[in-house]
């Protein structure tokens, strides 16, 4: 069953806005505030609801509106954090509102029982008994289906309209002596003039009177709350809501003016209090009309606008119709709330924002009725009906509704401010600044009505917001919050481009060649240690092969791999390229990755453990990538662990793949700072020590020096590190770093490079030249002689590393660099192999910046 805009929205909103306030409080409000300020009270309330209605209309017409009403509108605009928090309290407020309206109905019935002296037990228990029976009947109507509920609403509206018409008819029926004694004189210009100005009494003021009246203006969400049961919610909600506001506003103002033009503020009710000849008149309108109510100034009176809540019954043509109107207003509002609460709650549970509440998401029948939600609403309503005292909770409920209104207005403003191309509502009569004003006005009204209730509402909403934010529900609704994140990020990135780089703000911004991040998690983990909450981290993968297949595979895996990073709480981006070769792909990544100042400055790559068995082209590409990184002015970090990084094939290295995720025990981070690379070799281990997992590790510094200057070199290094404000445990000056390695170590190195040597000196010139052309990657005798000292140094360094750092948690050492084309790829790989062999995890680091440390 789907409803049109009249039965689904207009009728519901009118019934909810026309409440008991219209019949038993409006006359008192206009008596206190006068006609002038009374109309302003009504107008201010209508401004709040109209602005909210306009904002709601804009949001409704910006896309498909499904079930959930205010929750759906807010959550799809501002995201699950705001939607989840307001959805829960809005559903709860509607459930308690059922109890409020039912208790209001029960109190009216009890008053009638008192007049006829037929109370069942006592006033409080009779309210509980009548309230329980009423809510059970209303639940039966609701569970029977929306069609039955809609028919009941139409009948109640007819009764309500008849009651209002009865009042207006009564104002023109000539009054009688009894009614005159009670202050009713039909329309009189003198009464209108006297009642135009305010006459606040008993400590009341404009805002206190406004606080009492405002709940009468709520109810504009009654139609939106059943959005899932409307034929065309995009059209029905704006049309029905705005028309309902207009009609009800006219009715409220008309009733207020009519009542204040016919009835004086104070009357005794005594038919004998008339003016007799010779009696002086005090100048009041009643005195001019022949009645003396002057004693009301010194003693309490029971009649008149200020004293009698049943003015509408007295004025009306037939008093019992007003009582029927009160019944109609309370029951219709209770019925609307009883339907709204489960619908909103079901939509919230379906979205699984609160996983513990998913039980209530199930619907039954063709209309997907939330039977479980009805039962829950019934239980909540019954709990408050049995209390039978809702004066304390009433302001909180009003504030819950106002919080919803504020967020609807803010949603409209936020969506407009985010300037997303997807924000193009069909409803054009809105303005984002007017919506913002509406949101602020709602917040202000919350404090005017009840400041402590407003604070409680904000506290509850903040708690739920933080909870949903922490839980991070897996939803994506294209909210304006997401759009604003983009705009803020774009503005920040653009602003950053105008700021020159400064050494004080240097941080490693790493491009890590992890391939698929789940394949080399350890490489990602160590890189993430440098960059988490500190710098940019991009995990990169190069797809090689036929371009069409590569691009297809690459595109299909992008979201999955980024989702893996997010799920595993890795603050990193995933990037991939398709290229003819590994080196070409990395070149593209090195040149194009990043945005403005947020650009990688350090390449992190795993050590190619299989370089001796891999094809020569792979080795050439690997070494070429390192050279390219230096050409593009990036620093380089080569990471080596004993088991290697790739876990896609070898299950037994699972432990190694998580070694950088574990908390490191007490130990050392050994830094072999052998070249001045701008300080990256020192900065990387320092960043490790400020991470929680590495905080128990101490820094040990190893550097070269001379035998006769050990103490001086130590002091110089200690002074330098002190200026850099880097704490260290020990400084070691290595004096024998440049001596020849022992014969066994050198023999091992020679055996390692033997398969890749050309041995051209043992061959004739023609053969040698031919071999050079055919195998340009092989190590020539001339090259080996030219770099013999450097080869000695790498072998010797391994001996020293074995001697001093075998027990370290991790070793950070200066990466040897050879000029491009001067050293063959295999000789360079042999240096890296011998340098890091049989050791704990090793980071071979070489900066490509003038200075990454600062004295400031």
Secondary structure as UniProt FT lines:
FT   HELIX           6..10
FT   HELIX           11..17
FT   HELIX           20..24
FT   HELIX           26..60
FT   TURN            61..62
FT   TURN            67..68
FT   HELIX           69..78
FT   HELIX           80..115
FT   TURN            116..117
FT   HELIX           123..144
FT   HELIX           146..172
FT   HELIX           177..181
FT   TURN            182..183
FT   HELIX           189..196
FT   TURN            202..203
FT   HELIX           206..214
FT   HELIX           215..217
FT   TURN            220..223
FT   HELIX           224..229
FT   HELIX           233..262
FT   TURN            271..272
FT   TURN            277..278
FT   HELIX           285..288
FT   TURN            289..290
FT   HELIX           294..297
FT   TURN            305..307
FT   TURN            309..310
FT   HELIX           311..315
FT   HELIX           319..350
FT   TURN            351..352
FT   HELIX           355..361
FT   TURN            365..368
FT   HELIX           371..387
FT   HELIX           391..417
FT   TURN            418..419
FT   TURN            421..422
FT   HELIX           432..449
FT   HELIX           451..471
FT   HELIX           480..497
FT   HELIX           503..505
FT   STRAND          510..512
FT   TURN            517..519
FT   HELIX           521..531
FT   TURN            532..534
FT   STRAND          537..544
FT   HELIX           547..567
FT   TURN            568..569
FT   STRAND          573..579
FT   HELIX           582..592
FT   TURN            596..597
FT   STRAND          602..606
FT   TURN            609..613
FT   HELIX           616..631
FT   TURN            632..633
FT   STRAND          635..640
FT   TURN            642..643
FT   HELIX           651..653
FT   HELIX           654..657
FT   TURN            658..661
FT   STRAND          667..672
FT   TURN            678..679
FT   HELIX           680..689
FT   HELIX           692..694
FT   TURN            695..696
FT   STRAND          697..704
FT   HELIX           707..709
FT   HELIX           710..723
FT   TURN            724..725
FT   STRAND          730..734
FT   TURN            737..738
FT   HELIX           743..753
FT   HELIX           754..756
FT   HELIX           760..762
FT   HELIX           765..774
FT   TURN            776..777
FT   HELIX           781..786
FT   HELIX           788..804
FT   TURN            806..807
FT   STRAND          810..814
FT   TURN            820..822
FT   HELIX           825..836
FT   TURN            837..838
FT   STRAND          842..846
//
